[in-house]
Amino acid sequence: MAERKSFLLRIDPRVLEAVQRWANDDLRSLNAHIEYLLHQSLQRAGRLKPISEQAASEPQAGFSESETGRPGGDAASEPL
């Protein structure tokens, strides 16, 4: 799981109440809903890669090509 960081947020009480109601309607905690809203906003603005792109850019688990002698390195990809 990704590391989480804590920080203090000063917020207008009316905004906080509205977000809390929305979180309750969606059966989320206030914290989870704020994170969800920020994540959506960042993706729409093009400032955060979608999760599928992030996963594709991360190295895959398994054997390297040098360990298997085959491109892609997956020892189980071809039958013996």
N, CA, C and O atoms as a DFTB+ gen file, in Angstrom:
320 C
 N C O
     1  1       0.838      -1.171       0.000
     2  2       0.000       0.000       0.000
     3  2       0.885       1.236       0.000
     4  3       1.967       1.230       0.587
     5  1       0.431       2.287      -0.651
     6  2       1.184       3.526      -0.738
     7  2       1.293       4.190       0.631
     8  3       0.401       4.088       1.473
     9  1       2.399       4.862       0.818
    10  2       2.610       5.595       2.066
    11  2       1.634       6.763       2.136
    12  3       1.349       7.393       1.118
    13  1       1.134       7.049       3.298
    14  2       0.222       8.176       3.512
    15  2       0.942       9.220       4.356
    16  3       1.701       8.884       5.264
    17  1       0.695      10.485       4.047
    18  2       1.269      11.591       4.812
    19  2       0.144      12.394       5.422
    20  3      -0.912      12.565       4.813
    21  1       0.368      12.879       6.613
    22  2      -0.617      13.704       7.321
    23  2      -0.265      15.167       7.171
    24  3       0.908      15.532       7.086
    25  1      -1.302      16.011       7.139
    26  2      -1.085      17.449       7.142
    27  2      -2.332      18.140       7.671
    28  3      -3.430      17.583       7.647
    29  1      -2.141      19.359       8.148
    30  2      -3.231      20.160       8.696
    31  2      -3.898      20.905       7.550
    32  3      -3.214      21.480       6.704
    33  1      -5.223      20.902       7.515
    34  2      -5.971      21.593       6.473
    35  2      -6.898      22.608       7.118
    36  3      -7.738      22.261       7.949
    37  1      -6.736      23.862       6.726
    38  2      -7.677      24.910       7.160
    39  2      -8.716      25.026       6.064
    40  3      -8.368      25.187       4.894
    41  1      -9.995      24.946       6.428
    42  2     -11.058      24.909       5.436
    43  2     -12.280      25.665       5.940
    44  3     -12.570      25.677       7.136
    45  1     -12.974      26.282       5.030
    46  2     -14.217      26.984       5.352
    47  2     -15.209      25.970       5.931
    48  3     -15.408      24.910       5.338
    49  1     -15.832      26.267       7.068
    50  2     -16.749      25.306       7.694
    51  2     -17.897      24.862       6.779
    52  3     -18.323      23.709       6.839
    53  1     -18.396      25.768       5.936
    54  2     -19.490      25.383       5.018
    55  2     -19.011      24.375       3.985
    56  3     -19.742      23.455       3.622
    57  1     -17.776      24.550       3.511
    58  2     -17.211      23.601       2.544
    59  2     -17.017      22.248       3.223
    60  3     -17.339      21.209       2.648
    61  1     -16.498      22.262       4.430
    62  2     -16.294      21.022       5.170
    63  2     -17.612      20.283       5.389
    64  3     -17.679      19.067       5.207
    65  1     -18.655      21.009       5.778
    66  2     -19.965      20.379       5.992
    67  2     -20.513      19.781       4.697
    68  3     -21.069      18.682       4.705
    69  1     -20.357      20.499       3.589
    70  2     -20.846      19.994       2.305
    71  2     -20.090      18.741       1.879
    72  3     -20.696      17.787       1.390
    73  1     -18.772      18.736       2.060
    74  2     -17.973      17.556       1.697
    75  2     -18.312      16.398       2.622
    76  3     -18.370      15.252       2.177
    77  1     -18.537      16.674       3.899
    78  2     -18.918      15.607       4.840
    79  2     -20.248      14.982       4.439
    80  3     -20.387      13.759       4.474
    81  1     -21.233      15.804       4.057
    82  2     -22.528      15.264       3.602
    83  2     -22.347      14.395       2.360
    84  3     -22.935      13.320       2.250
    85  1     -21.522      14.877       1.423
    86  2     -21.271      14.127       0.190
    87  2     -20.580      12.802       0.508
    88  3     -20.931      11.766      -0.057
    89  1     -19.605      12.833       1.404
    90  2     -18.915      11.610       1.817
    91  2     -19.901      10.626       2.438
    92  3     -19.860       9.431       2.147
    93  1     -20.783      11.131       3.289
    94  2     -21.789      10.270       3.916
    95  2     -22.699       9.637       2.865
    96  3     -23.015       8.450       2.941
    97  1     -23.119      10.442       1.877
    98  2     -23.981       9.923       0.813
    99  2     -23.299       8.805       0.021
   100  3     -23.954       7.859      -0.415
   101  1     -21.973       8.921      -0.160
   102  2     -21.212       7.923      -0.916
   103  2     -20.607       6.830      -0.031
   104  3     -19.825       6.001      -0.494
   105  1     -20.984       6.845       1.248
   106  2     -20.505       5.847       2.219
   107  2     -18.980       5.810       2.313
   108  3     -18.371       4.742       2.378
   109  1     -18.376       7.010       2.317
   110  2     -16.928       7.131       2.475
   111  2     -16.641       7.924       3.746
   112  3     -17.488       8.669       4.239
   113  1     -15.431       7.747       4.262
   114  2     -14.994       8.629       5.343
   115  2     -14.705       9.996       4.738
   116  3     -14.496      10.112       3.530
   117  1     -14.692      11.017       5.562
   118  2     -14.383      12.357       5.091
   119  2     -12.994      12.377       4.457
   120  3     -12.816      12.947       3.380
   121  1     -12.029      11.775       5.097
   122  2     -10.665      11.738       4.584
   123  2     -10.610      11.048       3.227
   124  3      -9.993      11.567       2.297
   125  1     -11.241       9.893       3.103
   126  2     -11.230       9.155       1.840
   127  2     -11.911       9.956       0.731
   128  3     -11.474       9.922      -0.420
   129  1     -12.971      10.670       1.074
   130  2     -13.689      11.437       0.066
   131  2     -12.869      12.642      -0.403
   132  3     -12.850      12.956      -1.593
   133  1     -12.203      13.307       0.517
   134  2     -11.343      14.429       0.128
   135  2     -10.234      13.926      -0.788
   136  3      -9.942      14.556      -1.804
   137  1      -9.618      12.808      -0.443
   138  2      -8.560      12.240      -1.285
   139  2      -9.106      11.849      -2.660
   140  3      -8.450      12.076      -3.676
   141  1     -10.297      11.265      -2.692
   142  2     -10.949      10.890      -3.943
   143  2     -11.184      12.121      -4.819
   144  3     -10.883      12.096      -6.013
   145  1     -11.720      13.196      -4.236
   146  2     -11.997      14.418      -4.989
   147  2     -10.710      15.053      -5.517
   148  3     -10.665      15.506      -6.661
   149  1      -9.680      15.086      -4.699
   150  2      -8.401      15.633      -5.144
   151  2      -7.819      14.798      -6.282
   152  3      -7.317      15.345      -7.265
   153  1      -7.886      13.490      -6.150
   154  2      -7.366      12.583      -7.173
   155  2      -8.080      12.807      -8.504
   156  3      -7.433      12.914      -9.545
   157  1      -9.406      12.878      -8.475
   158  2     -10.189      13.119      -9.696
   159  2      -9.819      14.451     -10.329
   160  3      -9.630      14.536     -11.543
   161  1      -9.717      15.479      -9.519
   162  2      -9.409      16.811     -10.016
   163  2      -8.016      16.861     -10.654
   164  3      -7.835      17.465     -11.711
   165  1      -7.046      16.231     -10.013
   166  2      -5.687      16.192     -10.547
   167  2      -5.627      15.440     -11.876
   168  3      -4.925      15.864     -12.794
   169  1      -6.355      14.330     -11.988
   170  2      -6.376      13.579     -13.250
   171  2      -7.001      14.409     -14.366
   172  3      -6.468      14.458     -15.474
   173  1      -8.136      15.066     -14.079
   174  2      -8.802      15.892     -15.099
   175  2      -7.920      17.038     -15.566
   176  3      -7.969      17.423     -16.734
   177  1      -7.113      17.587     -14.667
   178  2      -6.237      18.701     -15.005
   179  2      -4.946      18.230     -15.680
   180  3      -4.127      19.046     -16.102
   181  1      -4.770      16.911     -15.779
   182  2      -3.568      16.367     -16.406
   183  2      -2.333      16.455     -15.537
   184  3      -1.210      16.423     -16.041
   185  1      -2.530      16.566     -14.246
   186  2      -1.404      16.688     -13.323
   187  2      -1.098      15.397     -12.574
   188  3      -0.180      15.357     -11.756
   189  1      -1.859      14.346     -12.848
   190  2      -1.635      13.046     -12.219
   191  2      -1.985      11.981     -13.239
   192  3      -3.070      12.003     -13.820
   193  1      -1.059      11.040     -13.460
   194  2      -1.328       9.968     -14.405
   195  2      -2.429       9.073     -13.864
   196  3      -2.516       8.856     -12.656
   197  1      -3.282       8.547     -14.758
   198  2      -4.246       7.538     -14.308
   199  2      -3.505       6.330     -13.747
   200  3      -2.369       6.063     -14.140
   201  1      -4.132       5.607     -12.842
   202  2      -3.499       4.464     -12.184
   203  2      -3.007       3.447     -13.199
   204  3      -1.933       2.876     -13.012
   205  1      -3.767       3.199     -14.281
   206  2      -3.359       2.218     -15.281
   207  2      -2.044       2.626     -15.943
   208  3      -1.213       1.760     -16.218
   209  1      -1.827       3.921     -16.208
   210  2      -0.570       4.386     -16.789
   211  2       0.569       4.271     -15.790
   212  3       1.691       3.937     -16.169
   213  1       0.297       4.543     -14.512
   214  2       1.330       4.424     -13.494
   215  2       1.788       2.983     -13.384
   216  3       2.986       2.718     -13.291
   217  1       0.851       2.052     -13.393
   218  2       1.190       0.638     -13.272
   219  2       1.984       0.172     -14.477
   220  3       2.901      -0.637     -14.337
   221  1       1.643       0.673     -15.670
   222  2       2.341       0.265     -16.882
   223  2       3.775       0.769     -16.901
   224  3       4.643       0.123     -17.490
   225  1       4.046       1.910     -16.269
   226  2       5.390       2.471     -16.283
   227  2       6.286       1.878     -15.191
   228  3       7.500       2.076     -15.213
   229  1       5.696       1.158     -14.242
   230  2       6.485       0.539     -13.178
   231  2       7.027      -0.796     -13.658
   232  3       6.366      -1.485     -14.436
   233  1       8.231      -1.179     -13.203
   234  2       8.795      -2.458     -13.622
   235  2       7.928      -3.631     -13.176
   236  3       7.359      -3.618     -12.084
   237  1       7.837      -4.630     -14.021
   238  2       7.049      -5.819     -13.717
   239  2       7.858      -6.759     -12.817
   240  3       9.084      -6.824     -12.908
   241  1       7.162      -7.469     -11.967
   242  2       7.816      -8.459     -11.106
   243  2       8.170      -9.679     -11.940
   244  3       7.518      -9.950     -12.948
   245  1       9.168     -10.397     -11.544
   246  2       9.529     -11.616     -12.253
   247  2      11.011     -11.628     -12.571
   248  3      11.789     -10.838     -12.037
   249  1      11.381     -12.538     -13.449
   250  2      12.779     -12.708     -13.808
   251  2      13.173     -11.722     -14.890
   252  3      12.349     -11.358     -15.729
   253  1      14.414     -11.290     -14.878
   254  2      14.910     -10.405     -15.925
   255  2      15.317     -11.242     -17.126
   256  3      15.443     -12.463     -17.029
   257  1      15.523     -10.580     -18.262
   258  2      15.935     -11.273     -19.486
   259  2      17.257     -11.994     -19.263
   260  3      17.456     -13.095     -19.776
   261  1      18.161     -11.385     -18.505
   262  2      19.462     -12.009     -18.269
   263  2      19.330     -13.292     -17.455
   264  3      20.178     -14.178     -17.563
   265  1      18.284     -13.407     -16.646
   266  2      18.084     -14.611     -15.837
   267  2      17.445     -15.746     -16.637
   268  3      17.674     -16.917     -16.336
   269  1      16.652     -15.412     -17.648
   270  2      15.930     -16.443     -18.394
   271  2      16.472     -16.659     -19.797
   272  3      16.256     -17.712     -20.397
   273  1      17.185     -15.650     -20.326
   274  2      17.682     -15.745     -21.687
   275  2      16.624     -15.435     -22.727
   276  3      16.890     -15.562     -23.922
   277  1      15.423     -15.029     -22.308
   278  2      14.339     -14.714     -23.240
   279  2      13.910     -13.269     -23.053
   280  3      13.915     -12.765     -21.930
   281  1      13.534     -12.586     -24.151
   282  2      13.013     -11.229     -24.001
   283  2      11.792     -11.232     -23.094
   284  3      10.992     -12.168     -23.132
   285  1      11.647     -10.220     -22.301
   286  2      10.526     -10.139     -21.372
   287  2      10.843     -10.798     -20.055
   288  3      10.303     -10.419     -19.016
   289  1      11.714     -11.781     -20.093
   290  2      12.221     -12.389     -18.883
   291  2      11.306     -13.312     -18.129
   292  3      11.720     -13.843     -17.099
   293  1      10.073     -13.544     -18.578
   294  2       9.138     -14.372     -17.818
   295  2       9.454     -15.840     -18.025
   296  3       9.263     -16.373     -19.118
   297  1       9.931     -16.486     -16.995
   298  2      10.343     -17.878     -17.078
   299  2       9.172     -18.798     -17.362
   300  3       9.366     -19.879     -17.918
   301  1       7.964     -18.401     -16.997
   302  2       6.787     -19.267     -17.168
   303  2       6.021     -18.963     -18.443
   304  3       4.966     -19.556     -18.666
   305  1       6.511     -18.056     -19.295
   306  2       5.740     -17.647     -20.460
   307  2       5.751     -18.676     -21.578
   308  3       4.851     -18.676     -22.418
   309  1       6.755     -19.556     -21.611
   310  2       6.810     -20.575     -22.659
   311  2       6.857     -21.952     -22.013
   312  3       7.466     -22.123     -20.957
   313  1       6.216     -22.939     -22.642
   314  2       6.286     -24.287     -22.078
   315  2       7.685     -24.871     -22.205
   316  3       8.447     -24.490     -23.093
   317  1       8.013     -25.780     -21.328
   318  2       9.336     -26.416     -21.353
   319  2       9.423     -27.497     -22.389
   320  3      10.470     -28.128     -22.536
